[in-house]
Amino acid sequence: MRMKWIAAIALAASLGSLSPALAQGRDSLGAGWREQQDEARQGVQTGRYIPLARVLDIIRQQTPGRQLDAGLEQAGGRAVYRVRWAADGGRRIDYLVDAQSGAILQAEGR
């Protein structure tokens, strides 16, 4: 089921019409992701948030690799994309990216 969700998010993001789930203090891949997804989509459509595809381009410019999963959360009173990224060479990096500006706020890797 998780792979279907990731595939749906990746497809929609590539079309620029859908963003991942908006989680308010919950795991972005949690049980309420369908309802959260509607709220995130509305944020992109109204111009409050940039599309996930643009966020992925920003990350890709800094760190070649691929998206593992992504979600939209609240952190520090603002909406942020949390993107789990597989960097070339196998390193995993968790990015927090401001959903309005696209600025990378944090990158933690293993």
C-alpha positions as CSV (number, residue, x, y, z in Angstrom):
1,M,0.0,0.0,0.0
2,R,2.8,2.4,0.8
3,M,4.4,1.9,-2.6
4,K,1.0,2.8,-4.3
5,W,0.9,6.0,-2.2
6,I,4.5,6.9,-3.0
7,A,3.8,6.3,-6.7
8,A,0.6,8.4,-6.6
9,I,2.4,11.3,-5.0
10,A,5.3,11.1,-7.4
11,L,3.0,11.0,-10.4
12,A,0.9,13.9,-9.2
13,A,4.0,15.9,-8.2
14,S,5.4,15.5,-11.7
15,L,2.2,16.9,-13.1
16,G,2.4,19.8,-10.6
17,S,-1.2,19.3,-9.6
18,L,-0.9,17.6,-6.2
19,S,1.3,17.9,-3.1
20,P,1.8,15.4,-0.3
21,A,-0.2,15.2,2.9
22,L,-0.5,18.1,5.3
23,A,0.2,16.7,8.7
24,Q,-0.4,18.8,11.8
25,G,1.9,17.2,14.3
26,R,1.4,13.7,12.8
27,D,3.6,11.5,10.7
28,S,3.2,12.6,7.1
29,L,2.7,9.0,6.1
30,G,0.1,8.4,8.9
31,A,-3.4,7.1,8.8
32,G,-5.0,10.5,8.0
33,W,-3.0,11.2,4.8
34,R,-6.0,11.2,2.5
35,E,-7.7,14.1,4.3
36,Q,-4.4,15.9,4.7
37,Q,-3.7,15.5,1.0
38,D,-6.8,17.5,0.1
39,E,-5.7,20.3,2.3
40,A,-2.2,20.3,0.8
41,R,-3.6,20.3,-2.7
42,Q,-5.7,23.3,-1.9
43,G,-2.6,25.1,-0.6
44,V,-0.8,24.6,-3.9
45,Q,-3.8,25.6,-5.9
46,T,-4.3,28.8,-4.0
47,G,-0.6,29.7,-4.2
48,R,0.2,29.3,-0.5
49,Y,2.6,26.4,-1.1
50,I,5.0,25.6,-3.9
51,P,4.4,22.2,-5.7
52,L,6.4,19.2,-4.5
53,A,8.0,18.9,-8.0
54,R,9.7,22.3,-7.5
55,V,10.9,21.3,-4.0
56,L,12.4,18.1,-5.5
57,D,14.2,20.1,-8.2
58,I,15.7,22.4,-5.4
59,I,16.9,19.4,-3.5
60,R,18.2,17.6,-6.6
61,Q,20.3,20.7,-7.5
62,Q,22.0,20.4,-4.1
63,T,22.2,16.6,-3.7
64,P,21.9,14.2,-6.7
65,G,19.7,11.3,-5.9
66,R,16.0,10.4,-5.6
67,Q,13.0,10.9,-3.4
68,L,12.1,8.1,-1.0
69,D,8.9,9.8,0.3
70,A,7.6,13.2,1.2
71,G,4.9,14.9,3.3
72,L,3.8,18.3,4.3
73,E,3.9,19.1,8.0
74,Q,3.8,21.9,10.5
75,A,7.1,22.8,12.1
76,G,7.8,26.0,14.0
77,G,4.5,27.5,13.1
78,R,4.9,27.1,9.4
79,A,4.2,24.5,6.7
80,V,7.2,22.5,5.6
81,Y,7.8,19.7,3.2
82,R,9.6,16.8,4.8
83,V,11.5,14.9,2.1
84,R,13.3,11.7,2.7
85,W,16.0,11.5,0.0
86,A,18.4,8.8,-1.2
87,A,21.6,10.5,-2.2
88,D,23.9,9.0,-4.8
89,G,26.1,6.6,-2.8
90,G,23.4,5.3,-0.6
91,R,23.2,8.1,2.1
92,R,19.7,9.0,3.3
93,I,19.0,12.6,4.0
94,D,15.9,14.1,5.6
95,Y,15.2,17.5,4.3
96,L,12.8,20.1,5.8
97,V,11.9,22.7,3.2
98,D,9.7,25.8,3.7
99,A,6.5,25.1,1.7
100,Q,6.0,28.8,0.8
101,S,9.5,29.8,-0.2
102,G,11.3,26.6,-1.1
103,A,14.2,27.4,1.3
104,I,15.9,24.4,2.7
105,L,15.6,24.8,6.5
106,Q,17.3,21.6,7.6
107,A,19.1,18.6,6.2
108,E,19.9,15.6,8.5
109,G,21.6,12.6,7.0
110,R,22.9,9.2,7.9
